[in-house]
Amino acid sequence: MPELRKDPVTGRWVIIATDRAKRPTDFVRDKVQIRGSGFCPFCSGNESKTPPEILAYRSNGDRNGPGWTVRVVPNKFPALGIEGNLNREGEGLYDKMNGIGAHEVIIETPDHMMTLATLPVERIEQALWAFRDRIVDLKKDRRFKYILIFKNHGEAAGASLEHTHSQLIALPVVPKRVLEEVDGAREYYNFKERCIFCDIIRQEMESATRVITENEAFVVLAPFAPRFPFELWLLPKGHQSAFEESQKHEYQQLAAIWKDILTRLDRILDHPAYNSIIHSSPLPEASNDYYHWHIEIIPKLTKVAGFEWGSGFYINPTPPEESAKFLREAAVADPASTR
């Protein structure tokens, strides 16, 4: 029989359609294949085809030239513009402001044929440091209230270029999806004086039913009420409210476990398209006791249709206990990063 499950953080309900239960091989999809054909502005040697770099880690070479390992550039077609004032104003009962923000691209490797799952752990760690450095810099701009870092992997996930990259958007408002989490976490903390994410981690690690893998600093689990099949949360075990406040050894641990879980997804789901999103505390209150930063990973296996758009409910054909079991059993190259 189908189940209705409630997300304990946001209060959002999902339908776990157990009578439609699907194994990994039941999903019809196009796997992500890196073909490498045609011109790519993100490849080494084509630096002049992107806007001038904001940040780059390089062992040799000149600025805006080859020799880099991670490179950050403004998005050539930004969703928001960095210059100007917000100019908030009302139009009757409507509110509006100028489209002020920052939109950047983090190119995670000069090698077109690599993915985040196939990069060496130390190169993934470099990408994480680039995320952190850009957040720290953009936090100085008082116009910005939130910085979202996300990755679209594969055309089905919204990637327009196949060369592996992530994006950063700094916003003058806090997104509604994040506010739902922040408000739910704050309400729980005000009632129990504990972080709800810390409580989730403790409970999930005790039962182990939905835990997939862990290392010293991080755990990956299938959430109790996932919106999508094989949706995953990657969380620091210790309480941390802001991604950019992590320490060096934590970025090392994060790089290892992120590579681990993406490798498992590739093996079990045959290289799916996916979105990954870093949810961190809003900038005005980045350090707090109630919110817990985390990464959400969502393989693109199903489509959102009329019922979901009309109701706000999601129908998930794969129980999280089943997806966790499949991913736990996936062989991994580095046993040190597993449970």
SULHUFEN-V824739 format. One record per residue. N is the residue number from 1. RES is the residue in three letters. OMEGA is omega in whole degrees, -180 to 180 (* if undefined). Layout:
n->{N N}
res->{RES RES}
omega->{OMEGA OMEGA}
//
This chain:
n->{1 2 3 4 5 6 7 8 9 10 11 12 13 14 15 16 17 18 19 20 21 22 23 24 25 26 27 28 29 30 31 32 33 34 35 36 37 38 39 40 41 42 43 44 45 46 47 48 49 50 51 52 53 54 55 56 57 58 59 60 61 62 63 64 65 66 67 68 69 70 71 72 73 74 75 76 77 78 79 80 81 82 83 84 85 86 87 88 89 90 91 92 93 94 95 96 97 98 99 100 101 102 103 104 105 106 107 108 109 110 111 112 113 114 115 116 117 118 119 120 121 122 123 124 125 126 127 128 129 130 131 132 133 134 135 136 137 138 139 140 141 142 143 144 145 146 147 148 149 150 151 152 153 154 155 156 157 158 159 160 161 162 163 164 165 166 167 168 169 170 171 172 173 174 175 176 177 178 179 180 181 182 183 184 185 186 187 188 189 190 191 192 193 194 195 196 197 198 199 200 201 202 203 204 205 206 207 208 209 210 211 212 213 214 215 216 217 218 219 220 221 222 223 224 225 226 227 228 229 230 231 232 233 234 235 236 237 238 239 240 241 242 243 244 245 246 247 248 249 250 251 252 253 254 255 256 257 258 259 260 261 262 263 264 265 266 267 268 269 270 271 272 273 274 275 276 277 278 279 280 281 282 283 284 285 286 287 288 289 290 291 292 293 294 295 296 297 298 299 300 301 302 303 304 305 306 307 308 309 310 311 312 313 314 315 316 317 318 319 320 321 322 323 324 325 326 327 328 329 330 331 332 333 334 335 336 337 338 339}
res->{MET PRO GLU LEU ARG LYS ASP PRO VAL THR GLY ARG TRP VAL ILE ILE ALA THR ASP ARG ALA LYS ARG PRO THR ASP PHE VAL ARG ASP LYS VAL GLN ILE ARG GLY SER GLY PHE CYS PRO PHE CYS SER GLY ASN GLU SER LYS THR PRO PRO GLU ILE LEU ALA TYR ARG SER ASN GLY ASP ARG ASN GLY PRO GLY TRP THR VAL ARG VAL VAL PRO ASN LYS PHE PRO ALA LEU GLY ILE GLU GLY ASN LEU ASN ARG GLU GLY GLU GLY LEU TYR ASP LYS MET ASN GLY ILE GLY ALA HIS GLU VAL ILE ILE GLU THR PRO ASP HIS MET MET THR LEU ALA THR LEU PRO VAL GLU ARG ILE GLU GLN ALA LEU TRP ALA PHE ARG ASP ARG ILE VAL ASP LEU LYS LYS ASP ARG ARG PHE LYS TYR ILE LEU ILE PHE LYS ASN HIS GLY GLU ALA ALA GLY ALA SER LEU GLU HIS THR HIS SER GLN LEU ILE ALA LEU PRO VAL VAL PRO LYS ARG VAL LEU GLU GLU VAL ASP GLY ALA ARG GLU TYR TYR ASN PHE LYS GLU ARG CYS ILE PHE CYS ASP ILE ILE ARG GLN GLU MET GLU SER ALA THR ARG VAL ILE THR GLU ASN GLU ALA PHE VAL VAL LEU ALA PRO PHE ALA PRO ARG PHE PRO PHE GLU LEU TRP LEU LEU PRO LYS GLY HIS GLN SER ALA PHE GLU GLU SER GLN LYS HIS GLU TYR GLN GLN LEU ALA ALA ILE TRP LYS ASP ILE LEU THR ARG LEU ASP ARG ILE LEU ASP HIS PRO ALA TYR ASN SER ILE ILE HIS SER SER PRO LEU PRO GLU ALA SER ASN ASP TYR TYR HIS TRP HIS ILE GLU ILE ILE PRO LYS LEU THR LYS VAL ALA GLY PHE GLU TRP GLY SER GLY PHE TYR ILE ASN PRO THR PRO PRO GLU GLU SER ALA LYS PHE LEU ARG GLU ALA ALA VAL ALA ASP PRO ALA SER THR ARG}
omega->{177 178 166 179 -177 175 -175 -179 -173 -175 -180 178 173 176 173 -173 -174 179 174 -170 -176 171 -179 -177 -178 -177 178 -176 173 180 -180 177 178 -175 176 -179 178 -178 178 -179 -178 -178 177 -178 -179 -175 -179 -178 175 171 -179 -174 175 -177 173 170 -179 177 179 178 -176 176 -179 174 179 178 -178 174 173 -176 179 -180 172 174 -177 179 -171 175 -179 -179 -175 -173 172 179 -178 180 177 178 178 174 -170 179 -179 176 176 176 176 -178 -178 177 176 180 -174 178 176 -180 -165 179 173 -176 -175 -172 -179 171 179 179 -176 177 172 -177 -177 178 174 178 177 178 178 177 177 175 -176 -178 180 177 -179 -180 -176 177 -179 -179 -174 179 -172 179 -178 176 -179 173 -177 179 172 -178 -180 -177 -179 179 177 -180 178 175 -176 177 -172 -180 172 179 177 173 174 -172 176 177 176 -178 -178 -180 178 180 178 178 -178 -179 178 179 180 179 179 -179 179 -179 -173 -178 175 175 -178 179 176 178 177 -179 -180 -178 -178 180 176 -178 179 -177 -176 176 -178 -180 179 167 -174 -171 -172 176 174 180 170 -176 -177 -177 -177 177 -171 177 179 171 -177 170 175 -172 169 -180 177 -177 174 -178 -175 -180 -172 180 178 -179 -176 -178 179 175 176 179 180 179 -178 -176 177 176 180 -174 176 175 178 178 178 -177 -176 -174 176 173 -178 164 179 168 170 -174 174 174 -179 -179 173 -172 -177 -179 -173 -180 180 -176 -171 -179 -172 -177 -179 176 174 -180 -173 173 -178 -176 180 180 174 -175 -171 -179 -179 -179 -176 -173 -172 173 172 176 -177 -177 -178 177 -178 177 179 180 178 180 179 -176 175 -174 179 179 178 -175 -174 -178 -179 -178 -177 -179 *}
//
